[in-house]
Amino acid sequence: MNAITDHELAGAAYAVVADVIHGHPAAPVLGEGQFCSIECAGVGVYQLTRSLSASEQGAAVILRRHNRPVGYVVTRDGRMWRVEALPIL
């Protein structure tokens, strides 16, 4: 498995997206707005993770992957969501 480099993830702007990685499929959830840097997008990851956790009555955690914040939410219905900032190409 190849590691993703910072250069490959660098973008002019970032969007925050939540998608189901385990359990019953659901449409992706897009965070509000675009972010100018990965540091700013980290705030969006936190906000969307917290919002999704509250609306789906789940448990949430935010970790760092490739030195970038990634949120995970596990819901009562058995879904696991991943929330991350993705470059807009």
DRENFI-278617 format. One record per residue (C-alpha): x, y, z; residue in three letters. Coordinates in steps of 0.02 Angstrom, whole numbers, plus 50000, padded with zeros to 5 digits. Layout:
<sites>
[site [X Y Z] Ala]
...
</sites>
This chain:
<sites>
[site [50000 50000 50000] Met]
[site [50073 50168 49949] Asn]
[site [50067 50315 50067] Ala]
[site [49981 50472 50007] Ile]
[site [50100 50620 50003] Thr]
[site [50059 50798 50055] Asp]
[site [50091 50851 49875] His]
[site [49957 50732 49812] Glu]
[site [49831 50800 49937] Leu]
[site [49875 50984 49912] Ala]
[site [49737 51086 49834] Gly]
[site [49690 51266 49807] Ala]
[site [49534 51239 49914] Ala]
[site [49462 51102 50022] Tyr]
[site [49287 51032 50049] Ala]
[site [49235 50931 50200] Val]
[site [49140 50771 50160] Val]
[site [49066 50631 50267] Ala]
[site [49036 50461 50190] Asp]
[site [48983 50291 50257] Val]
[site [49128 50168 50265] Ile]
[site [49035 50028 50354] His]
[site [48852 49981 50366] Gly]
[site [48697 50025 50268] His]
[site [48741 50146 50126] Pro]
[site [48689 50328 50137] Ala]
[site [48718 50481 50029] Ala]
[site [48877 50577 50068] Pro]
[site [48857 50733 50176] Val]
[site [48945 50891 50121] Leu]
[site [49007 51014 50250] Gly]
[site [48969 51199 50236] Glu]
[site [49081 51305 50125] Gly]
[site [49255 51287 50055] Gln]
[site [49416 51309 50151] Phe]
[site [49576 51392 50093] Cys]
[site [49695 51277 50187] Ser]
[site [49698 51107 50269] Ile]
[site [49718 51194 50438] Glu]
[site [49555 51290 50411] Cys]
[site [49470 51134 50343] Ala]
[site [49510 51049 50509] Gly]
[site [49381 51162 50590] Val]
[site [49255 51102 50461] Gly]
[site [49299 50919 50497] Val]
[site [49268 50951 50683] Tyr]
[site [49103 51040 50651] Gln]
[site [49034 50909 50530] Leu]
[site [49090 50765 50642] Thr]
[site [49004 50844 50792] Arg]
[site [48846 50885 50692] Ser]
[site [48834 50710 50618] Leu]
[site [48862 50632 50789] Ser]
[site [48720 50736 50863] Ala]
[site [48597 50709 50720] Ser]
[site [48630 50521 50707] Glu]
[site [48644 50495 50896] Gln]
[site [48818 50422 50879] Gly]
[site [48988 50422 50959] Ala]
[site [49125 50524 50877] Ala]
[site [49314 50535 50879] Val]
[site [49436 50643 50780] Ile]
[site [49606 50571 50737] Leu]
[site [49751 50624 50627] Arg]
[site [49793 50529 50467] Arg]
[site [49936 50587 50357] His]
[site [49947 50736 50475] Asn]
[site [49769 50787 50433] Arg]
[site [49613 50781 50544] Pro]
[site [49490 50640 50506] Val]
[site [49328 50617 50602] Gly]
[site [49238 50453 50631] Tyr]
[site [49059 50432 50690] Val]
[site [48980 50266 50741] Val]
[site [48791 50275 50747] Thr]
[site [48659 50173 50837] Arg]
[site [48602 50095 50673] Asp]
[site [48776 50020 50646] Gly]
[site [48846 50142 50519] Arg]
[site [49022 50207 50527] Met]
[site [49052 50375 50445] Trp]
[site [49220 50451 50397] Arg]
[site [49232 50642 50391] Val]
[site [49381 50717 50300] Glu]
[site [49440 50868 50204] Ala]
[site [49469 50834 50020] Leu]
[site [49558 50947 49895] Pro]
[site [49449 51027 49763] Ile]
[site [49542 51000 49602] Leu]
</sites>
